Amino acid sequence: VTGGPRRGPAAVAIALALSGCAPDPRRTIGDATEGALSWASSAHLAVEGWTDRRLSTRFTRAALERCQRGLEEERASLASAPDLADARVATAAREIAEMSALTAARGEAVEKEDPDAVARSAAALSASAARLREGPGA
Amino acid sequence: VKNVLKLLLGVVTSFAGFIEVGSLSTSAQAGSAFGFQLLWAIALAAMGVAVLAEMAGRLAALSRHTVAAAIREHFGVHFYSVPFVAEALLDVLVLASEIGGIAIAVRLLTGTALLWWVLPAALLVWVLLWRGTFGMIENGVSLLGLVSLCFVVAVFRLHPHWSDVAHGLLPTLPTHHHARYGFIAVSILGATISPYLLNFYASGAVEEKWSEKDLVTNRLVSGLGMGFGSTISMAVLVTSALVLRPRGIAVESYEQAALMLTPALGRWGLVLFAASLGVGCFGAALEIALNFAYTVAQAAGWNWSEDLVPRQDARFSLVYTVVVGVAALVILSGIDPLRLTLLSMALTVIVLPIVVFPFLVLLNDEAYVGPHTNTRVGNAVIVLIVGAGFLMALVVVPLQILGGQ
């Protein structure tokens, strides 16, 4: 996870031009995996606070939207990687896309104040996160 | 009794005003990414800013000059234009970050879009500058910053292993993400040792007509105030390390950082986080806008004082009006406030030698500070901290931008 100025496509291109070589797919996947798992954990913590009534529905919804956006950014960073043809990169991108969709569903469940739907999407997101953790970048 | 109260107020305002958008975000990121491992950076930065603040106060008390005015007088207008431009640009970026921080605090509580709150936040800053006095800004707003003590409370409620915390005060290298570790360390230095603090502190001393008899007060206010203030930054880092890191959360947004107080403080956690961020950023925004106006007025030789009504120092008032507007526009352009903050903090460290080294020359000149010139130790501490930070920034800032690990 970066958190400082993030690598935009331009920065990646400059880095490639300077280094004169293609990026290691393992590192590309590793960075995106770490970032995606961080967003997924944040979504879990936010929903945990909402379930315990320590966080408002409004904040939790906003936090989940931000997590979903973060997951989309990670997916986009993989999609713009020149080595997308690598099967491992494509698998990781698909898994992160699924996590993004599940986080969006979780946000909608929170909005409707439906704890059962929140729990269901939580289980699915945990499973997806586990697959990503043990998957292509492991 | 009056002197003791004055001293206490000075310490408490320095201490309570320590937390703002830079210190909060860099500490939260440091704790979430590297646990307690970057505590040493906060301790080092606190030592640097305490020593520099003491020097700025001493210069003002003995020479009745602010830092900007003294550098301009000693080195000439042409030389001064370099640190002036560097500091002015940084002030705009950091002010934009602080205004963004106020808007984010409101967004965290209301769930509404950030951009709705940028102009009201900027307007609030401007109104207080226009209508307020230096004392109101320095004491009133800073005292509100005591809310950030909630991070210290959170640390005690989370029961850390104190030996692990203490271990973080010794610099160690991480096992991974070296460039990122260096970038955050540099950002912590930049968040704490801000050039604006020096001139603001000295301008405050001139506004309050400090003299040689205030040297002891100056030493205590700078040392204790900054020292205690750094404990709040450390508490943010420790809370983040205890709550976010074990869950694998690396802070990249304020929504993530805002989650850190909830396990320790329950439903008050989010409110207190937002209040700490909002009040801290509001206080810092006032200080930076005021410092920008001080710096320009002192460079141009205009009337300047926050205690004068605007018509008595119209150009001074115009300057803070314009800079608050420009900073609001920077945030309204859609730039991410957290990324802007981190970049501004790292750039601060690159600019720091340009501002600090001429200042050190003055503190070694008897024409300005009489027999109270710097000791060799004082000079060495600043040269080492600022020089090492600068060299580190030259390496890690490009590396981080280019995606190094």
Interface residues (C-beta under 8 A of the other chain):
Chain A: V1 T2 G3 G4 P5 R6 R7 A11 V12 I14 A15 L18 R27 E34 G35 L37 S38 S41 S42 H44 L45 A46 G49 R53 R54 L55 S56 R58 F59 R61 A62 A63 R66 C67 G70
Chain B: Q29 A33 R107 L108 L109 T110 G111 R180 F183 I184 S187 L244 R247 G248 I249 A250 V251 E252 S253 E255 Q256 A258 L259 T262 G266 R267 G269 L270 L338 R339 L342 L343 A346 Q400 I401 L402 G403 Q405
